[in-house]
Amino acid sequence: MNRRTFLSYTFATLAGAGVATAFYRTRQAPQEAVAGAGDLEQTLLRIYDPENSQITASFPDVSSFDEARQLLEDAGLVAGGRMQPAAMEHARLNDPIVEFGGWQRFESELLLLLAAQHLVNENFTRGTGDTTTFAFDKYTVYNGSDFYGHAIDAFRIDTNEDYLALMQCMDLCTQTPACNFITLGKSTHPIPEKQNVCWLVDERHGVRQEKHYFAAKKK
């Protein structure tokens, strides 16, 4: 197997964002729901890897997620907030191969990893007091908010990575027809019993600005 063929296989895995992570909950949920890909932000969260945190230093002129997303759009890899399979296939066959972190990567792969890093840096910095909003296909997510109301279920998610916990919490809500909102306690919550706890809510009574939570509403 030549180098491009090998990289094509790993790039296809990356682009497909088929990342399934094990997590604990009080009842079983179908694993395929965890692995399903969504819009750009959801895909990037699934391919994010803390081991690639140094990638921002390789692109000093790109200082934000919006700028990284613009690069993806300019390259034709993203349009309308979605990955473009035909462009990804073209990149797999024609992209230059470059060195990064001791590994050979496709140039387009680095752009995806860069965008993922900026997305996490801006929305999942531990202990942040900022309230930010970002959208997925099925949810609008509020960083630094707590939706309180009638909780129909609660789960403790077995991960210390807030971005993974959020993805899994949304997956659980999607599997529950009566769920319309979620609240997720961050891993930095000062009360250990609330760390990584996902509440599924059918009726929201209000919202509190609280830096130790994520909240989301189903579209």
ROMIRO-90739 format. One record per residue (C-alpha): residue number from 1; residue in one letter; x, y, z. Coordinates in nm, 4 decimals. Example, Ala and Ser with C-alpha at 12.3 -4.5 7.8 and 13.67 -1.06 7.14 Angstrom:
BEGIN
<num: 1	residu: A	px: 1.2300	py: -0.4500	pz: 0.7800>
<num: 2	residu: S	px: 1.3670	py: -0.1060	pz: 0.7140>
//
This chain:
BEGIN
<num: 1	residu: M	px: 0.0000	py: 0.0000	pz: 0.0000>
<num: 2	residu: N	px: 0.1529	py: 0.3341	pz: -0.1033>
<num: 3	residu: R	px: 0.1452	py: 0.6392	pz: 0.1191>
<num: 4	residu: R	px: -0.1418	py: 0.8127	pz: -0.0601>
<num: 5	residu: T	px: -0.3577	py: 0.5013	pz: -0.0430>
<num: 6	residu: F	px: -0.2932	py: 0.4724	pz: 0.3305>
<num: 7	residu: L	px: -0.3649	py: 0.8394	pz: 0.3892>
<num: 8	residu: S	px: -0.6784	py: 0.8157	pz: 0.1780>
<num: 9	residu: Y	px: -0.8113	py: 0.5488	pz: 0.4132>
<num: 10	residu: T	px: -0.7419	py: 0.7532	pz: 0.7259>
<num: 11	residu: F	px: -0.8748	py: 1.0713	pz: 0.5634>
<num: 12	residu: A	px: -1.1972	py: 0.8952	pz: 0.4648>
<num: 13	residu: T	px: -1.2397	py: 0.7892	pz: 0.8270>
<num: 14	residu: L	px: -1.1789	py: 1.1448	pz: 0.9427>
<num: 15	residu: A	px: -1.4165	py: 1.2975	pz: 0.6894>
<num: 16	residu: G	px: -1.6859	py: 1.0472	pz: 0.7761>
<num: 17	residu: A	px: -1.6551	py: 1.1460	pz: 1.1407>
<num: 18	residu: G	px: -1.7490	py: 0.7941	pz: 1.2479>
<num: 19	residu: V	px: -1.6335	py: 0.8366	pz: 1.6039>
<num: 20	residu: A	px: -1.8103	py: 0.6250	pz: 1.8634>
<num: 21	residu: T	px: -1.7148	py: 0.6786	pz: 2.2271>
<num: 22	residu: A	px: -1.8290	py: 0.4646	pz: 2.5164>
<num: 23	residu: F	px: -2.0211	py: 0.6431	pz: 2.7888>
<num: 24	residu: Y	px: -2.2057	py: 0.5364	pz: 3.0985>
<num: 25	residu: R	px: -2.5728	py: 0.6010	pz: 3.1523>
<num: 26	residu: T	px: -2.8513	py: 0.4545	pz: 3.3578>
<num: 27	residu: R	px: -3.0092	py: 0.2901	pz: 3.0545>
<num: 28	residu: Q	px: -2.8771	py: 0.1734	pz: 2.7186>
<num: 29	residu: A	px: -2.8965	py: 0.3908	pz: 2.4062>
<num: 30	residu: P	px: -2.8332	py: 0.2690	pz: 2.0492>
<num: 31	residu: Q	px: -2.4639	py: 0.3132	pz: 1.9651>
<num: 32	residu: E	px: -2.5399	py: 0.4169	pz: 1.6062>
<num: 33	residu: A	px: -2.6965	py: 0.7372	pz: 1.7388>
<num: 34	residu: V	px: -2.3587	py: 0.8359	pz: 1.8833>
<num: 35	residu: A	px: -2.1802	py: 0.7738	pz: 1.5552>
<num: 36	residu: G	px: -2.4193	py: 0.9634	pz: 1.3272>
<num: 37	residu: A	px: -2.2671	py: 1.2665	pz: 1.1564>
<num: 38	residu: G	px: -2.4455	py: 1.6018	pz: 1.1366>
<num: 39	residu: D	px: -2.3649	py: 1.9530	pz: 1.0225>
<num: 40	residu: L	px: -2.0184	py: 2.1075	pz: 1.0111>
<num: 41	residu: E	px: -1.9842	py: 2.1942	pz: 1.3804>
<num: 42	residu: Q	px: -2.1098	py: 1.8533	pz: 1.4884>
<num: 43	residu: T	px: -1.8699	py: 1.6796	pz: 1.2496>
<num: 44	residu: L	px: -1.5767	py: 1.8867	pz: 1.3720>
<num: 45	residu: L	px: -1.6520	py: 1.8076	pz: 1.7353>
<num: 46	residu: R	px: -1.6421	py: 1.4387	pz: 1.6490>
<num: 47	residu: I	px: -1.2987	py: 1.4605	pz: 1.4855>
<num: 48	residu: Y	px: -1.1453	py: 1.6966	pz: 1.7422>
<num: 49	residu: D	px: -0.8353	py: 1.5539	pz: 1.9104>
<num: 50	residu: P	px: -0.6562	py: 1.7355	pz: 2.1965>
<num: 51	residu: E	px: -0.3303	py: 1.5905	pz: 2.0639>
<num: 52	residu: N	px: -0.3574	py: 1.8366	pz: 1.7728>
<num: 53	residu: S	px: -0.3752	py: 2.1502	pz: 1.9893>
<num: 54	residu: Q	px: -0.0490	py: 2.2804	pz: 1.8402>
<num: 55	residu: I	px: -0.2054	py: 2.3063	pz: 1.4962>
<num: 56	residu: T	px: -0.3054	py: 2.6703	pz: 1.5553>
<num: 57	residu: A	px: 0.0636	py: 2.7616	pz: 1.5706>
<num: 58	residu: S	px: 0.1021	py: 2.6257	pz: 1.2167>
<num: 59	residu: F	px: -0.1630	py: 2.8700	pz: 1.0922>
<num: 60	residu: P	px: -0.0808	py: 3.1964	pz: 1.2746>
<num: 61	residu: D	px: -0.2926	py: 3.4032	pz: 1.0350>
<num: 62	residu: V	px: -0.6075	py: 3.2085	pz: 1.1260>
<num: 63	residu: S	px: -0.7212	py: 3.3297	pz: 1.4672>
<num: 64	residu: S	px: -1.0833	py: 3.2155	pz: 1.4928>
<num: 65	residu: F	px: -1.3295	py: 2.9442	pz: 1.3994>
<num: 66	residu: D	px: -1.5011	py: 3.1781	pz: 1.1539>
<num: 67	residu: E	px: -1.1724	py: 3.2320	pz: 0.9713>
<num: 68	residu: A	px: -1.0998	py: 2.8575	pz: 0.9646>
<num: 69	residu: R	px: -1.4494	py: 2.7861	pz: 0.8343>
<num: 70	residu: Q	px: -1.3943	py: 3.0462	pz: 0.5612>
<num: 71	residu: L	px: -1.0819	py: 2.8581	pz: 0.4516>
<num: 72	residu: L	px: -1.2864	py: 2.5390	pz: 0.4257>
<num: 73	residu: E	px: -1.5495	py: 2.7208	pz: 0.2209>
<num: 74	residu: D	px: -1.2865	py: 2.8791	pz: -0.0041>
<num: 75	residu: A	px: -1.1405	py: 2.5333	pz: -0.0644>
<num: 76	residu: G	px: -1.4865	py: 2.4047	pz: -0.1574>
<num: 77	residu: L	px: -1.4850	py: 2.1513	pz: 0.1276>
<num: 78	residu: V	px: -1.7811	py: 2.3146	pz: 0.3010>
<num: 79	residu: A	px: -2.0922	py: 2.4826	pz: 0.1605>
<num: 80	residu: G	px: -2.4071	py: 2.5828	pz: 0.3419>
<num: 81	residu: G	px: -2.2623	py: 2.4646	pz: 0.6697>
<num: 82	residu: R	px: -2.2100	py: 2.1084	pz: 0.5443>
<num: 83	residu: M	px: -1.9186	py: 1.8980	pz: 0.4320>
<num: 84	residu: Q	px: -1.9090	py: 1.8425	pz: 0.0551>
<num: 85	residu: P	px: -1.8412	py: 1.4743	pz: -0.0255>
<num: 86	residu: A	px: -1.7342	py: 1.5371	pz: -0.3865>
<num: 87	residu: A	px: -1.4780	py: 1.7953	pz: -0.2775>
<num: 88	residu: M	px: -1.3521	py: 1.5629	pz: -0.0046>
<num: 89	residu: E	px: -1.3053	py: 1.2876	pz: -0.2614>
<num: 90	residu: H	px: -1.1169	py: 1.5267	pz: -0.4898>
<num: 91	residu: A	px: -0.8917	py: 1.6264	pz: -0.1996>
<num: 92	residu: R	px: -0.8265	py: 1.2616	pz: -0.1182>
<num: 93	residu: L	px: -0.6984	py: 1.2028	pz: -0.4705>
<num: 94	residu: N	px: -0.5190	py: 1.5314	pz: -0.5404>
<num: 95	residu: D	px: -0.4218	py: 1.7110	pz: -0.2195>
<num: 96	residu: P	px: -0.0559	py: 1.7767	pz: -0.1406>
<num: 97	residu: I	px: 0.0807	py: 1.5635	pz: 0.1413>
<num: 98	residu: V	px: 0.2454	py: 1.7699	pz: 0.4162>
<num: 99	residu: E	px: 0.4213	py: 1.6992	pz: 0.7445>
<num: 100	residu: F	px: 0.2488	py: 1.7852	pz: 1.0709>
<num: 101	residu: G	px: 0.3287	py: 1.6655	pz: 1.4217>
<num: 102	residu: G	px: 0.5565	py: 1.3931	pz: 1.2926>
<num: 103	residu: W	px: 0.2835	py: 1.2590	pz: 1.0622>
<num: 104	residu: Q	px: 0.2007	py: 1.3000	pz: 0.6961>
<num: 105	residu: R	px: -0.1377	py: 1.4603	pz: 0.6349>
<num: 106	residu: F	px: -0.3444	py: 1.5828	pz: 0.3457>
<num: 107	residu: E	px: -0.3582	py: 1.9623	pz: 0.3290>
<num: 108	residu: S	px: -0.7397	py: 1.9574	pz: 0.3521>
<num: 109	residu: E	px: -0.7196	py: 1.7324	pz: 0.6546>
<num: 110	residu: L	px: -0.5154	py: 1.9979	pz: 0.8338>
<num: 111	residu: L	px: -0.7816	py: 2.2589	pz: 0.7577>
<num: 112	residu: L	px: -1.0457	py: 2.0370	pz: 0.9159>
<num: 113	residu: L	px: -0.8316	py: 1.9779	pz: 1.2244>
<num: 114	residu: L	px: -0.7622	py: 2.3516	pz: 1.2489>
<num: 115	residu: A	px: -1.1321	py: 2.4366	pz: 1.2363>
<num: 116	residu: A	px: -1.2068	py: 2.1715	pz: 1.4998>
<num: 117	residu: Q	px: -0.9408	py: 2.3147	pz: 1.7293>
<num: 118	residu: H	px: -1.0725	py: 2.6708	pz: 1.7016>
<num: 119	residu: L	px: -1.4315	py: 2.5525	pz: 1.7555>
<num: 120	residu: V	px: -1.3347	py: 2.3794	pz: 2.0802>
<num: 121	residu: N	px: -1.1081	py: 2.6648	pz: 2.1920>
<num: 122	residu: E	px: -1.3888	py: 2.9177	pz: 2.1526>
<num: 123	residu: N	px: -1.6754	py: 2.7181	pz: 2.3016>
<num: 124	residu: F	px: -1.5328	py: 2.4596	pz: 2.5403>
<num: 125	residu: T	px: -1.2547	py: 2.6372	pz: 2.7286>
<num: 126	residu: R	px: -1.2648	py: 2.5019	pz: 3.0811>
<num: 127	residu: G	px: -1.4089	py: 2.7421	pz: 3.3349>
<num: 128	residu: T	px: -1.5141	py: 3.0036	pz: 3.0817>
<num: 129	residu: G	px: -1.7630	py: 3.2601	pz: 3.2032>
<num: 130	residu: D	px: -1.8695	py: 3.3624	pz: 2.8541>
<num: 131	residu: T	px: -2.2194	py: 3.2927	pz: 2.7262>
<num: 132	residu: T	px: -2.2022	py: 3.1945	pz: 2.3608>
<num: 133	residu: T	px: -2.4506	py: 3.0402	pz: 2.1206>
<num: 134	residu: F	px: -2.3878	py: 2.8039	pz: 1.8324>
<num: 135	residu: A	px: -2.6141	py: 2.5933	pz: 1.6139>
<num: 136	residu: F	px: -2.6272	py: 2.2324	pz: 1.5049>
<num: 137	residu: D	px: -2.8759	py: 2.0771	pz: 1.2625>
<num: 138	residu: K	px: -3.1136	py: 1.9713	pz: 1.5360>
<num: 139	residu: Y	px: -3.0139	py: 2.1925	pz: 1.8307>
<num: 140	residu: T	px: -2.9216	py: 2.5435	pz: 1.9302>
<num: 141	residu: V	px: -2.6599	py: 2.5258	pz: 2.2070>
<num: 142	residu: Y	px: -2.6000	py: 2.7870	pz: 2.4756>
<num: 143	residu: N	px: -2.2660	py: 2.7820	pz: 2.6534>
<num: 144	residu: G	px: -2.3033	py: 2.9219	pz: 3.0052>
<num: 145	residu: S	px: -2.6783	py: 2.8665	pz: 3.0419>
<num: 146	residu: D	px: -2.8968	py: 2.6375	pz: 3.2513>
<num: 147	residu: F	px: -3.2467	py: 2.5474	pz: 3.1284>
<num: 148	residu: Y	px: -3.4568	py: 2.4504	pz: 3.4278>
<num: 149	residu: G	px: -3.7951	py: 2.2869	pz: 3.4083>
<num: 150	residu: H	px: -3.9492	py: 1.9399	pz: 3.4161>
<num: 151	residu: A	px: -3.6703	py: 1.6838	pz: 3.3777>
<num: 152	residu: I	px: -3.7883	py: 1.3524	pz: 3.2384>
<num: 153	residu: D	px: -3.4556	py: 1.1721	pz: 3.2742>
<num: 154	residu: A	px: -3.0937	py: 1.2242	pz: 3.3814>
<num: 155	residu: F	px: -2.7685	py: 1.0505	pz: 3.2922>
<num: 156	residu: R	px: -2.4095	py: 1.0723	pz: 3.4064>
<num: 157	residu: I	px: -2.1796	py: 1.0682	pz: 3.1028>
<num: 158	residu: D	px: -1.8448	py: 0.9007	pz: 3.1521>
<num: 159	residu: T	px: -1.6030	py: 1.1500	pz: 2.9985>
<num: 160	residu: N	px: -1.4064	py: 1.4502	pz: 3.1206>
<num: 161	residu: E	px: -1.4281	py: 1.6210	pz: 2.7815>
<num: 162	residu: D	px: -1.7183	py: 1.8651	pz: 2.7731>
<num: 163	residu: Y	px: -1.7474	py: 1.8599	pz: 2.3944>
<num: 164	residu: L	px: -1.7970	py: 1.4802	pz: 2.3965>
<num: 165	residu: A	px: -2.0447	py: 1.4975	pz: 2.6837>
<num: 166	residu: L	px: -2.2487	py: 1.7584	pz: 2.4983>
<num: 167	residu: M	px: -2.2620	py: 1.5484	pz: 2.1827>
<num: 168	residu: Q	px: -2.3750	py: 1.2439	pz: 2.3779>
<num: 169	residu: C	px: -2.6321	py: 1.4407	pz: 2.5763>
<num: 170	residu: M	px: -2.7867	py: 1.5687	pz: 2.2523>
<num: 171	residu: D	px: -2.7866	py: 1.2143	pz: 2.1125>
<num: 172	residu: L	px: -2.9818	py: 1.0953	pz: 2.4168>
<num: 173	residu: C	px: -3.2355	py: 1.3754	pz: 2.3725>
<num: 174	residu: T	px: -3.2742	py: 1.2892	pz: 2.0045>
<num: 175	residu: Q	px: -3.3551	py: 0.9297	pz: 2.1014>
<num: 176	residu: T	px: -3.6235	py: 1.0517	pz: 2.3453>
<num: 177	residu: P	px: -3.9264	py: 1.1936	pz: 2.1574>
<num: 178	residu: A	px: -4.0562	py: 1.3814	pz: 2.4635>
<num: 179	residu: C	px: -3.7229	py: 1.5615	pz: 2.5128>
<num: 180	residu: N	px: -3.7211	py: 1.9213	pz: 2.3919>
<num: 181	residu: F	px: -3.4316	py: 2.0678	pz: 2.5907>
<num: 182	residu: I	px: -3.1157	py: 1.9561	pz: 2.7670>
<num: 183	residu: T	px: -2.8954	py: 2.0904	pz: 3.0413>
<num: 184	residu: L	px: -2.5463	py: 1.9499	pz: 3.0911>
<num: 185	residu: G	px: -2.3268	py: 2.0080	pz: 3.3938>
<num: 186	residu: K	px: -1.9698	py: 2.0745	pz: 3.2830>
<num: 187	residu: S	px: -1.6781	py: 1.8710	pz: 3.4111>
<num: 188	residu: T	px: -1.5692	py: 2.1829	pz: 3.6041>
<num: 189	residu: H	px: -1.8947	py: 2.2145	pz: 3.7991>
<num: 190	residu: P	px: -1.8086	py: 2.2871	pz: 4.1666>
<num: 191	residu: I	px: -2.0602	py: 2.0239	pz: 4.2844>
<num: 192	residu: P	px: -1.9194	py: 1.6800	pz: 4.1935>
<num: 193	residu: E	px: -2.2662	py: 1.5237	pz: 4.1786>
<num: 194	residu: K	px: -2.3539	py: 1.7579	pz: 3.8895>
<num: 195	residu: Q	px: -2.0376	py: 1.7070	pz: 3.6855>
<num: 196	residu: N	px: -2.1099	py: 1.5498	pz: 3.3444>
<num: 197	residu: V	px: -2.4783	py: 1.5043	pz: 3.4281>
<num: 198	residu: C	px: -2.7189	py: 1.5375	pz: 3.1361>
<num: 199	residu: W	px: -3.0789	py: 1.6331	pz: 3.2128>
<num: 200	residu: L	px: -3.3468	py: 1.5718	pz: 2.9501>
<num: 201	residu: V	px: -3.6248	py: 1.8303	pz: 2.9808>
<num: 202	residu: D	px: -3.9676	py: 1.8303	pz: 2.8178>
<num: 203	residu: E	px: -4.0965	py: 2.1636	pz: 2.9542>
<num: 204	residu: R	px: -3.8669	py: 2.4580	pz: 3.0189>
<num: 205	residu: H	px: -3.9710	py: 2.6967	pz: 3.2961>
<num: 206	residu: G	px: -3.6810	py: 2.9391	pz: 3.2654>
<num: 207	residu: V	px: -3.3119	py: 2.9933	pz: 3.2011>
<num: 208	residu: R	px: -3.0240	py: 3.0932	pz: 3.4271>
<num: 209	residu: Q	px: -2.6897	py: 3.2306	pz: 3.3146>
<num: 210	residu: E	px: -2.4475	py: 2.9899	pz: 3.4789>
<num: 211	residu: K	px: -2.0963	py: 2.9271	pz: 3.3494>
<num: 212	residu: H	px: -2.0846	py: 2.5665	pz: 3.4704>
<num: 213	residu: Y	px: -2.3556	py: 2.4447	pz: 3.2308>
<num: 214	residu: F	px: -2.4396	py: 2.3923	pz: 2.8670>
<num: 215	residu: A	px: -2.8021	py: 2.4078	pz: 2.7588>
<num: 216	residu: A	px: -2.9610	py: 2.3254	pz: 2.4254>
<num: 217	residu: K	px: -3.3034	py: 2.3336	pz: 2.2699>
<num: 218	residu: K	px: -3.4244	py: 2.0988	pz: 1.9997>
<num: 219	residu: K	px: -3.5177	py: 2.2684	pz: 1.6722>
//
